[in-house]
Amino acid sequence: MKLTVVADQGGKILSITQFGDVGDKVSGITKAGVEAGKGHSVHEVDVPRELEKTPLLDIHKGYKLDLKSKQLVKA
């Protein structure tokens, strides 16, 4: 599973999203994305198996992004 993470220069997660299914409804969105602000960066991150069922809010609150390894680490 992959997540899109916007992080500040210290690796603090500012935004976290997961590409996903909209169910049996058509979303009407043909193209969407995130844009990083000044001093922020966007990363595609592989989620460790042990976090795959963890709610995104819990990942957002409890983890940060190691900018060198591009991996989620405990905050």
Sequence and secondary structure as in RCSB ss.txt:
>XXXX:A:sequence
MKLTVVADQGGKILSITQFGDVGDKVSGITKAGVEAGKGHSVHEVDVPRELEKTPLLDIHKGYKLDLKSKQLVKA
>XXXX:A:secstr
 EEEEEE TT BEEEEE     TTS    S       TT EEEEEE  GGGTTS HHHHHHHEEEETTTTEEEE 
